[in-house]
Amino acid sequence: MKKVLVTGAAGFIGFHVVKKLVSLGYNVVGIDSINDYYNVGLKKDRIGNLKGLPDFYFEEINICDKAKLDALFEKEKFDIVINLAAQAGVRYSIEKPYNYLDSNISGFTNILEACRRFPVKHLIFASSSSVYGANAKVPFAENDTTDHPLSLYAATKKANEALAHSYAALYGIPSTALRFFTVYGPWGRPDMAYFSFTDSIYHGKTIKVFNNGNMRRDFTYIDDIVNVIALLIDKQPSVQPDKQGQILLPSESYAPYKVYNIGNNNPVNLSDFIHILEDLIGKKAVIENLPIQKGDMLETYADIEALSNATGYRPVTDIRTGLTSFVNWYKEYFKIG
């Protein structure tokens, strides 16, 4: 039974990844710092929901704490590491830049160093669609440029990819970067639009809609995300000696390293997204239209051909089905109606 470390296990994606892997028979260790970026109670409730699972163990560890992280790696001897711990949020990165440097750069380097000192079969880590930045070509493909990030958050995710590639090249650590596209679903993050909009519509509060709603996002349901991660665990990249010394495309490498988009491949206009939420909730939104914010991208749209070719999987959840599941969870969790 393979032993898997999931960092950020109290987070939205980490919580669902743990549940999926335990259901597939993996022995899972989860860690998280339980920071206060958003409601700590929600994070603790996620962990409480996981604690009864067989073959799951949780420990409160911050990936920035190198000594504790190394001790855990030495003790547990992980086969697989799935790093989902990070300081999230595009807009928050403008307010608190050093939080991103600590967690997303120093913390991630600690993960890489631990994987070097205590070798693992596969490192899978979270990147983001935000790395595409000012790139105007859609859909975004892994071979597109990521040289123009629009936020510090995006820059740290691009740095993660570069750091992981260097460790793959230097030390042979098989590494896979996953560029997530606007993940949503039950147990989600309160700072994300689908969650905050739902909360505001239910309580009659004004929602801030940037660029008059003329933005498109490739909303990707959480079940599709975790299904892909589970399929990729045993598809660790291998060394490609024929590519050494060759002119490489951005997604290519002679090192054991791969990058994949994980998106729904079907972007939704923000105004349409709001109308679906209004329909599901049964109330009209009170909207304040505002100019586009610094760091925001006008559109995200994932080309998922590389992912589909590697796994045989394509996301199957449409936006109305996914939002219905989220709204139902929201009403149950907050005891509405």
Disulfide bonds with the S-S distance in Angstrom:
none
